Amino acid sequence: MAMQIPPIILSRNQAGLDVVDGRVFFLFLLFYGVFLIFIAYFGENILPSKYLYDSYNISTFMPQATNIIPKDSYNNTAYLYNLINVRLEDRWYRAFAATLYILFVWVAIFVGRPQYFTRSASLITFAAMTAGMVYLAQLSKEFWVFLLMVLFFFCSVNRWLLALWTLVALLYAYNFRGYWYLIIYMFIWLELMGHRARTPFQMILLIVAGLLVITIAHEIFNGGSILKHREGVNAFREGSADAQTLIKTTIPIKNPIADWLNCCIVWFQMLIPYRLIMAGAIQHIISAIIMFTLFRMMFIGHASFQRQAIQDFRLYHCFTIFMAFTSVQSVFEPDYGSMLKHMVPLIPLALAFATGLYRSDHTLLEDTTREYIRRT
């Protein structure tokens, strides 16, 4: 059965729903996606060089990247690109990466057969396609995280497949980014305990509790501050032209509780990204709007999911992996300005969660749930 293009709900008033035909918007997205693929093909001639920093860095590792070195993310990413014979100058790869990401965005938003769309989902879909072209259509460490998320999406329908994905993610953590061990821990924590959180506030408390476990466990098993990685990276960037959005330690005390409070502060500044707005640059203001809309959409969606007792576990898995990743960002992310870049591989999963709730057998998400949140 062919899927109908859902209408877009703009608002709800006394006269009923203010709805517009979604066909024009999705036709625009289709042509916009083709345009983005064209831009990706010529990306090195269009994008500012600061957006290609990782790409240039990876390319410098490629001549000597002949094997996997555990925990050396640049070498290992270069090695993977060597395996598939991709080089910095390969335009076909940039167009391919952009196409793959845009297709996954479309798969994610339509796999749940939504019966309507919202302003928030429309904005995030547009932003995801754009950000995917900017950050993934190049030699990028995030491209491989994106492939990991594609695998997650298709494994999340079955607990055994999800267990297999977890093993793959552990392998990725060992060879590329060690903080993925913490993301997997937080994912399992939210999977086990998330059903207890009925409101956004309760979910925030659950994530904050998970961060407390991380900071205390790090002190016990590794010793020293868990923030030393971020502080070490940022020490080399102090005073540089792009240092205005660096994440700085708010409480300069070195103990697990202070580290936990610092992580919570950073995470709250992700939920309400006023630091990016204060930076003043247009790209930071746009990122702040996207991040705020994204988290708002996720928290409202979770409250609706719980209130309606929806039995769609792939939706819930998409929610928990997104929240696990973004909460661990508060521990290791060095810069407010790079937060959205690192979220890009997971945004299709956030869209899958939100649009999967926009079905005829579910009540209108952003209206009914807001009243539920007020009452609880």
Stockholm file with secondary structure:
# STOCKHOLM 1.0

chainA/1-376         MAMQIPPIILSRNQAGLDVVDGRVFFLFLLFYGVFLIFIAYFGENILPSKYLYDSYNISTFMPQATNIIPKDSYNNTAYLYNLINVRLEDRWYRAFAATLYILFVWVAIFVGRPQYFTRSASLITFAAMTAGMVYLAQLSKEFWVFLLMVLFFFCSVNRWLLALWTLVALLYAYNFRGYWYLIIYMFIWLELMGHRARTPFQMILLIVAGLLVITIAHEIFNGGSILKHREGVNAFREGSADAQTLIKTTIPIKNPIADWLNCCIVWFQMLIPYRLIMAGAIQHIISAIIMFTLFRMMFIGHASFQRQAIQDFRLYHCFTIFMAFTSVQSVFEPDYGSMLKHMVPLIPLALAFATGLYRSDHTLLEDTTREYIRRT
#=GR chainA/1-376 SS CCCCCCCEEEEEETTEEEEECHHHHHHHHHHHHHHHHHHHHTHHHHSCGGGGHHHHHHHHHGGGCCSCCTTCHHHHHHHHHHHTTCCTTCHHHHHHHHHHHHHHHHHHHHTTCCSCEEHHHHHHHHHHHHHHHHHHSSSCHHHHHHHHHHHHHHHTTSHHHHHHHHHHHHHHHHHTCTTHHHHHHHHHHHHHHGGGCCSHHHHHHHHHHHHHHHHHHHHHHTCSCTTHHHHHHHHTTTTSTTCTTBCCCSSCCCSHHHHHHHHHHHHHHHHSCHHHHHHCCHHHHHHHHHHHHHHHHHHHHHHHHHHTTCCCHHHHHHHHHHHHHHHHHHHHCCBGGGHHHHHGGGHHHHHHHHHHTCSTTSCCHHHHHHHHHHHC
#=GC SS_cons         CCCCCCCEEEEEETTEEEEECHHHHHHHHHHHHHHHHHHHHTHHHHSCGGGGHHHHHHHHHGGGCCSCCTTCHHHHHHHHHHHTTCCTTCHHHHHHHHHHHHHHHHHHHHTTCCSCEEHHHHHHHHHHHHHHHHHHSSSCHHHHHHHHHHHHHHHTTSHHHHHHHHHHHHHHHHHTCTTHHHHHHHHHHHHHHGGGCCSHHHHHHHHHHHHHHHHHHHHHHTCSCTTHHHHHHHHTTTTSTTCTTBCCCSSCCCSHHHHHHHHHHHHHHHHSCHHHHHHCCHHHHHHHHHHHHHHHHHHHHHHHHHHTTCCCHHHHHHHHHHHHHHHHHHHHCCBGGGHHHHHGGGHHHHHHHHHHTCSTTSCCHHHHHHHHHHHC
//
